[in-house]
Amino acid sequence: MRYLEFKKRIQDMPVFASRDLSLFGEDNQVVRNQIRRWQVQDLLIKIRKGVYILNKNDRKINPSKLFIANQLYGPSYVSLEYALNLYGLIPERVVDITSISTRKTKDFHNELGVFIYRHIKKSCFTGFSVGKDEAGLSYFIAAPEKAVVDFFYFNLESFKADFLGVIEEGYRFQNVSGLKKDKIMGFAELFKNQKLLKVCREFCEFIRKAGVA
């Protein structure tokens, strides 16, 4: 198959796997050789083993990093610092996307960026909803309150002492008055971790004082 023909067939797919190309009736080995050659020519971008997107000039759909994060490793949802920054809860710009998954911890590094996946047990894999990127593609992302709880859970060692100092000066949490304290505590209880519950109670007090101010 020539690349121009391939491009026409694949342009409407934001992400595709090498196994999808067998549907075109090509021999599997021929497909693998073509993919390897097109990748060397920078016509395809490999985002993980067996998964690709067209180069920027040839694709009709430009998937967001949020969509890519869901596609690389699932089930998963975007959370932690990336979600917190997206919601305006921390000011620092976050480049690497961290997601939560019930599968084992994993990292992917590709031309689009760094995608990190942290493992949690199935009973805690909740509190996320569907978002839409600029291309109209769907992705899963934590609710603001769940992103907060996930963040605390994976950073508990940072909160051994001086909670307010870490929150206000270390991570510089902001715009917290809209967060729902009951949701935070409900998500925290799922983890059955007393230290996490304590940190979340202190954070809820921080929210209360922020609302008063």
KEFI-676527 format. One line per field, with one value per residue (C-alpha): x, y, z; residue in three letters; chain. Coordinates in steps of 0.02 Angstrom, whole numbers, plus 50000, padded with zeros to 5 digits. Last residue first. Example, Ala and Ser with C-alpha at 12.3 -4.5 7.8 and 13.67 -1.06 7.14 Angstrom:
BEGIN
x: 50684 50615
y: 49947 49775
z: 50357 50390
rest: SER ALA
kette: A A
This chain:
BEGIN
x: 49412 49271 49282 49470 49443 49323 49440 49585 49472 49434 49621 49646 49510 49592 49761 49682 49587 49747 49836 49695 49699 49542 49561 49374 49360 49458 49327 49188 49296 49328 49147 49088 49209 49143 49272 49216 49319 49480 49533 49716 49837 50017 50101 50243 50188 50002 49980 50152 50145 49967 50015 50164 50211 50218 50126 50252 50253 50069 50106 50018 49864 49862 49858 49723 49619 49639 49604 49449 49385 49415 49325 49452 49467 49409 49429 49314 49366 49278 49435 49450 49444 49289 49275 49198 49189 49296 49262 49299 49444 49458 49373 49480 49644 49760 49906 49991 50011 50133 50128 50277 50264 50200 50361 50356 50391 50272 50272 50188 50121 50019 49838 49694 49738 49762 49838 49984 50013 50184 50178 50107 50097 50111 49960 49875 49686 49653 49551 49680 49817 49735 49704 49887 49945 49845 49715 49687 49583 49634 49570 49677 49847 49892 49716 49671 49832 49808 49639 49714 49863 49740 49700 49729 49609 49641 49813 49941 50039 50051 50118 49991 49963 50030 50006 50099 50221 50184 50162 50242 50229 50198 50259 50426 50519 50583 50402 50348 50478 50431 50247 50276 50377 50243 50106 50204 50224 50038 49989 49873 49683 49646 49582 49764 49792 49698 49831 49958 49856 49772 49748 49650 49565 49491 49654 49673 49602 49666 49837 49851 49816 49946 50070 50064 50000
y: 51760 51650 51540 51521 51473 51335 51274 51262 51167 51047 51030 50983 50851 50788 50769 50672 50558 50525 50478 50361 50266 50171 50230 50246 50365 50497 50503 50538 50665 50764 50751 50817 50964 51025 51131 51305 51392 51313 51448 51424 51289 51350 51178 51221 51391 51374 51186 51144 51288 51244 51064 51108 50926 50754 50815 50784 50597 50590 50636 50496 50503 50693 50704 50572 50668 50833 50754 50675 50846 50924 50781 50665 50660 50536 50581 50615 50686 50842 50907 51044 50914 50843 50786 50629 50606 50546 50507 50321 50200 50193 50022 49958 49982 50121 50121 50276 50309 50436 50507 50609 50711 50709 50642 50491 50442 50319 50279 50135 50090 49929 49925 50000 50166 50348 50472 50591 50707 50791 50976 51060 51249 51306 51398 51260 51243 51319 51169 51125 51147 51020 50902 50903 50893 50737 50667 50603 50444 50265 50097 50098 50143 50243 50293 50388 50489 50523 50604 50718 50754 50823 50738 50838 50768 50788 50711 50741 50893 50839 50665 50524 50440 50274 50124 49959 49994 50167 50341 50302 50450 50413 50507 50542 50448 50323 50298 50270 50132 50044 50057 49985 49838 49800 49807 49690 49569 49573 49543 49681 49664 49839 49764 49715 49900 49894 49777 49918 50022 50187 50357 50508 50402 50512 50518 50327 50284 50437 50416 50235 50283 50420 50302 50173 50000
z: 52702 52764 52610 52630 52812 52762 52624 52748 52866 52723 52696 52877 52861 52701 52788 52930 52812 52714 52875 52922 52757 52709 52528 52500 52649 52554 52415 52540 52633 52474 52420 52589 52576 52409 52319 52266 52402 52338 52215 52266 52322 52327 52323 52441 52507 52543 52557 52628 52752 52800 52839 52947 52982 52902 52749 52610 52647 52600 52419 52324 52434 52438 52248 52233 52360 52267 52097 52175 52232 52062 51972 51892 51703 51571 51388 51241 51072 51009 50926 51057 51197 51278 51459 51533 51721 51865 52048 52041 52046 52235 52252 52108 52200 52145 52023 51955 51769 51696 51520 51462 51303 51124 51049 51164 51344 51427 51612 51706 51877 51871 51815 51914 51836 51886 51765 51771 51623 51611 51567 51722 51731 51911 51981 52082 52097 51925 51867 51733 51863 51979 51832 51783 51963 52010 51889 51712 51704 51668 51607 51514 51449 51294 51244 51402 51398 51212 51247 51380 51268 51143 50978 50818 50689 50503 50511 50374 50433 50616 50578 50587 50754 50816 50931 50914 51055 51121 51047 50880 50762 50579 50425 50508 50369 50497 50552 50374 50353 50514 50473 50300 50369 50498 50365 50250 50395 50430 50248 50188 50181 50244 50407 50443 50475 50640 50713 50694 50814 50773 50853 50791 50657 50520 50424 50416 50246 50156 50237 50180 50001 50008 50095 49957 50000
rest: ALA VAL GLY ALA LYS ARG ILE PHE GLU CYS PHE GLU ARG CYS VAL LYS LEU LEU LYS GLN ASN LYS PHE LEU GLU ALA PHE GLY MET ILE LYS ASP LYS LYS LEU GLY SER VAL ASN GLN PHE ARG TYR GLY GLU GLU ILE VAL GLY LEU PHE ASP ALA LYS PHE SER GLU LEU ASN PHE TYR PHE PHE ASP VAL VAL ALA LYS GLU PRO ALA ALA ILE PHE TYR SER LEU GLY ALA GLU ASP LYS GLY VAL SER PHE GLY THR PHE CYS SER LYS LYS ILE HIS ARG TYR ILE PHE VAL GLY LEU GLU ASN HIS PHE ASP LYS THR LYS ARG THR SER ILE SER THR ILE ASP VAL VAL ARG GLU PRO ILE LEU GLY TYR LEU ASN LEU ALA TYR GLU LEU SER VAL TYR SER PRO GLY TYR LEU GLN ASN ALA ILE PHE LEU LYS SER PRO ASN ILE LYS ARG ASP ASN LYS ASN LEU ILE TYR VAL GLY LYS ARG ILE LYS ILE LEU LEU ASP GLN VAL GLN TRP ARG ARG ILE GLN ASN ARG VAL VAL GLN ASN ASP GLU GLY PHE LEU SER LEU ASP ARG SER ALA PHE VAL PRO MET ASP GLN ILE ARG LYS LYS PHE GLU LEU TYR ARG MET
kette: A A A A A A A A A A A A A A A A A A A A A A A A A A A A A A A A A A A A A A A A A A A A A A A A A A A A A A A A A A A A A A A A A A A A A A A A A A A A A A A A A A A A A A A A A A A A A A A A A A A A A A A A A A A A A A A A A A A A A A A A A A A A A A A A A A A A A A A A A A A A A A A A A A A A A A A A A A A A A A A A A A A A A A A A A A A A A A A A A A A A A A A A A A A A A A A A A A A A A A A A A A A A A A A A A A A A A
